């Protein structure tokens, strides 16, 4: 597969804010920072991390990639006390993949209810 292509998650923010959920170029895929946009998990960083990773997994699948192709993750949390719980969710999802990972505490995300944002980079495995 060659050429650049955009993958949309249908987020209402993608068009107005000028971004795509993911960009695919050849054997690489970059998934934008992803949060849990629902009100289903207020105050629960662990559940928000699971929801964000679910959105990421769906974007990767639409792009022709899978979680096993992920080579790098970046996790942002707004509360230091949530870091280990979010890291544990990451570990459950990527246990055997073990991508290079970064987890940082930030002062805020764009929406105060959002406690976690995750982005990933993937490279399609060569046979």
C-alpha positions in Angstrom: 0.0 0.0 0.0 1.4 3.4 -0.9 0.2 7.0 -0.7 -1.1 8.9 2.2 -4.7 8.4 3.4 -6.8 9.7 6.3 -8.9 7.7 8.7 -11.8 9.3 10.4 -13.5 8.2 13.6 -16.5 10.4 12.9 -15.5 12.8 15.7 -17.2 16.1 15.4 -13.9 17.9 16.1 -11.9 16.4 13.2 -13.2 18.8 10.5 -13.3 22.0 12.4 -10.0 21.4 14.2 -8.3 20.1 11.0 -7.1 16.7 12.1 -7.7 13.0 11.3 -8.0 10.2 13.8 -5.2 8.5 11.9 -2.9 8.9 8.9 -1.6 6.0 6.9 1.4 6.3 4.7 2.7 3.1 3.3 3.5 0.7 6.1 3.1 3.3 8.8 0.1 4.6 10.7 -0.1 7.5 13.2 -3.1 7.7 15.5 -3.9 11.1 16.9 -4.3 11.7 20.6 -7.4 9.9 21.6 -9.6 10.4 24.6 -12.9 9.0 25.9 -15.4 11.5 24.5 -18.4 10.0 26.4 -19.8 10.9 29.8 -19.7 7.1 30.6 -16.6 7.2 32.9 -16.5 10.5 34.8 -13.5 10.6 37.1 -12.4 7.1 36.2 -9.0 7.3 34.4 -8.7 3.6 34.1 -12.1 3.3 32.2 -11.2 6.3 30.1 -7.9 4.6 29.1 -9.8 1.4 28.1 -12.3 3.4 26.1 -9.5 5.4 24.3 -7.6 2.3 23.5 -10.8 0.8 22.0 -11.2 3.8 19.8 -7.5 3.5 18.8 -7.9 -0.2 18.0 -10.9 0.5 15.8 -8.9 3.3 13.9 -6.0 0.9 13.4 -8.3 -1.8 12.1 -9.9 0.6 9.6 -6.4 1.6 8.5 -5.4 -2.0 8.0 -3.3 -2.4 11.1 -3.7 -4.1 14.5 -2.5 -3.6 18.0 0.4 -6.0 17.3 1.7 -3.4 14.8 2.0 -0.6 17.4 5.6 0.4 18.0 5.2 3.5 20.1 2.6 4.8 22.6 2.3 8.1 24.4 -0.1 8.4 27.4 -1.0 11.7 29.0 -2.8 11.8 32.4 -4.0 14.8 34.3 -3.6 13.3 37.8 -0.3 11.7 38.9 -2.3 9.3 41.1 -3.8 7.7 38.0 -0.5 7.0 36.3 0.0 3.4 37.5 -3.6 2.4 36.8 -3.4 3.8 33.3 -0.1 2.1 32.8 -1.6 -1.2 34.0 -4.4 -0.9 31.4 -1.7 -0.3 28.7 0.1 -3.4 30.0 -3.1 -5.5 29.6 -3.6 -4.3 26.1 0.0 -4.4 24.9 1.4 -7.1 27.1 3.0 -9.2 24.3 3.6 -6.3 21.9 5.5 -4.1 24.4 5.9 -1.0 22.3 8.2 1.9 23.3 6.0 3.9 25.7 5.9 7.2 27.4 3.5 8.3 30.2 3.5 11.9 31.4 1.4 13.9 33.8 0.1 17.1 32.2 -1.8 20.0 33.8 -4.9 19.6 31.7 -6.5 18.2 28.5 -8.8 20.2 26.2 -11.9 19.0 28.1 -11.7 19.0 32.0 -13.7 15.7 32.2 -11.0 13.9 30.2 -8.3 12.5 32.4 -6.4 10.4 29.8 -5.2 10.9 26.3 -3.3 8.2 24.3 -1.7 8.3 20.9 0.1 5.5 19.0 2.4 4.9 16.1 2.2 1.7 14.2 4.4 0.0 11.5 3.0 -2.9 9.5 5.1 -6.0 10.2 7.1 -7.2 7.2 6.8 -10.8 6.3 
